[in-house]
């Protein structure tokens, strides 16, 4: 890197200060203190740190990611751990034909000519080909990589060992302009050696993306690196973009270097991780960090939902990794499964890493999304905590940023965008510390603690929404200096905490989490068990903590606790039940503060109790809320306990005439997973959205109403929730000889209903046992007379915890993906509609991404084939389709049907529904299975 003159530095810093003032609105820098920090400390802009972007790739050719603020190369390494860009090469024969040199391999039909600028050191040449169909299923949509009108081009390359400047290197010459001759091509080395990148010559417009390359001669392959998902490039720009678009537009840490580690294969749904791609990326990061004196920070905006929070295999791996190397800093997105609580994702739920939720700032809301919000808001999708105290903080999670040139839009939002913001802030923090305290290394757990404790709580949100609050670099650096200048960093300690969580398999979680507090009477005592982690390795240890609660309903019994050597401690708590009379969410934090002159907080314990609304005969299993109000982007939570025997929930969100309403609701099941959604855009007219939810799980549902973030005024709405309790009390398939079912109305209200029933299609069951790098295929034919096909997949929670992703795609005979999906939780599905004019051969392919290659899972698969037209089944009670269901009276429903004239595999059943209707509303859908 060339040294810059003092004059250049001064001019640059002046430009940077101007660039990062309040005029920059596409990546918000003001509210988090970044603008102020860089004005005061322009040299602490991330220089001397490296941000590793573990994602879909990073496009090193995009403006904003070419140079650091000091003029050095921005992206200094690029590795692909997915295998997406792996291309084999083979020994080549070298021949002279009519004065031209040709390289060929007859066995693989490979041949290319060229007079090369370098020669093989050992006279051994190798040849391979990059085929354009590498990108036929790419998330980029860039199927015609050189825009010549064809999608089946072949780009040949030759590779060999050569000598450059008295050192041995492998090089590649690739036919980027597809002219059949390598003479006009430049040699490419491994990217981290010479920063060589390239594009395929594009006939009409900008090339879709930049590529880099790594050569693995021992495996006889090259590995192409590229971002055909855009996600990773966007994250890199937020974290460390410098002069984005060649303009005065910057990411958080423009001085930081970037290393791109590709862990997501964009040929699969959502750019899914594959077996060990996440683990190998972290191992590479870990090894690299040990070879450099630069602080190394990961941003990984990847993850899936948590089934058992904090106990996934990848979370166990990260706990061990960070224990063995406490000076690696890992930032991740908290998940996009909100606004319900208990939605933090995997591996975000791990205490070993730093998880971030997403904020929409006023200026980004206005300039990027056309929203006129009064305050910065936590975005509706941002995952919340519960069993775990996550997110750690919140940060701006919506931005315009760097993207590859194939992408038409440069704006994205998600906790994926908030995490690189935190990574950028961490880069600033460590850049400053490295400059001012060069002899002191900051452990990652101390950095996390500092960023959490210095965050600014956002009014209107609980700790369960925002963790410590809004990240702030100014306050964080002041707090870090306090740790360093007082010497407290030397005896910093971390702790493991456990408490009651009845929703967990062993009723234990890192925090007190009671989803249904209906039974509480105030006499109960609960405990937080606290164990020292020996982060401070001294065996001799004594420390006293003051115990402080931030809420009057959560009362710790102890005022002080102490730790001595390996002795653990506990904090007992009681609830002031008189302050918990109103139904709703009660969320509070108890903090252990060092009882010395530092007065520094050292551990936190979150308590969450839900007092739900009850539904019974006294309120006719119905509750209403009139004239409720929410501001733009703000929320109200309603916790609903499903009454015993209930099978249907009806949700009605409505507005009255001449009252503005533009709102939506999200329904989350007792485990926190989203199970419903409704959108009300009535503005000044009367309006209503109503939905039924069937076959309910027992427990407490959460319904969250939010003012739409682009509304023009606060919303006023009415909400009505009601339950019905029609239950089938027998079991078994419907057959020609057993064609009756028994039902009961469990609720103390009359139900006058009309019965309808139909057969919808056939269902076959499969079980797949998958290990390591296995892919599982299920061939099928979509036939005429079939309207569609759906595959429902289910894993056990323990098996789901072995994964970092699970993609599944439906391919045609040319291996073109015609449908793609993946698992966010243990259950998921994929469908395809029959738009073909003749029978079509297809196949479902399952691609699990295991944390560890030696693991295996079992997948239950229901293959459902839908008839072109549902087949009616006569359903009657006492020979009538209309009937009154009296409370607690068992009724027999007769089903009259005949075998459909369809080909039915021997192991298949027919599935359908029995509908209980009031007027045109289906108050209950009862699934049925028919066997002939």
Beta strands, then each sheet from edge to edge (+ up, - down):
strand 1: 49-55
strand 2: 75-80
strand 3: 86-97
strand 4: 100-105
strand 5: 110-113
strand 6: 125-131
strand 7: 154-164
strand 8: 167-174
strand 9: 211-216
strand 10: 221-226
strand 11: 257-262
strand 12: 295-300
strand 13: 304-305
strand 14: 328-333
strand 15: 345-346
strand 16: 354-360
strand 17: 377-378
strand 18: 393-396
strand 19: 398-400
strand 20: 411-413
strand 21: 495-500
strand 22: 508-509
strand 23: 512-514
strand 24: 526-532
strand 25: 542-549
strand 26: 554-556
strand 27: 560-564
strand 28: 569-575
strand 29: 584-594
strand 30: 601-611
strand 31: 622-630
strand 32: 635-641
strand 33: 648-655
strand 34: 661-668
strand 35: 674-683
strand 36: 687-694
strand 37: 700-707
strand 38: 715-724
strand 39: 726-728
strand 40: 740-745
strand 41: 751-771
strand 42: 775-782
strand 43: 786-794
strand 44: 803-811
strand 45: 817-822
strand 46: 827-833
strand 47: 840-850
strand 48: 856-876
strand 49: 882-885
strand 50: 890-896
strand 51: 909-918
strand 52: 921-930
sheet 1: 2+ 11+ 1+ 12+ 14+ 16+ 17-
sheet 2: 2+ 11+ 1+ 12+ 14+ 16+ 18+
sheet 3: 5+ 4- 3+ 6- 7+ 8-
sheet 4: 5+ 4- 3+ 10- 9+
sheet 5: 13+ 15-
sheet 6: 19+ 20-
sheet 7: 22+ 21- 24+ 28- 26+
sheet 8: 23+ 30+ 29- 25+ 27-
sheet 9: 31+ 38- 33+ 36-
sheet 10: 32+ 37- 34+ 35-
sheet 11: 39+ 40- 50+ 48- 41+ 49-
sheet 12: 39+ 40- 50+ 48- 43+ 46-
sheet 13: 39+ 40- 50+ 48- 41+ 51- 52+
sheet 14: 42+ 47- 44+ 45-
end
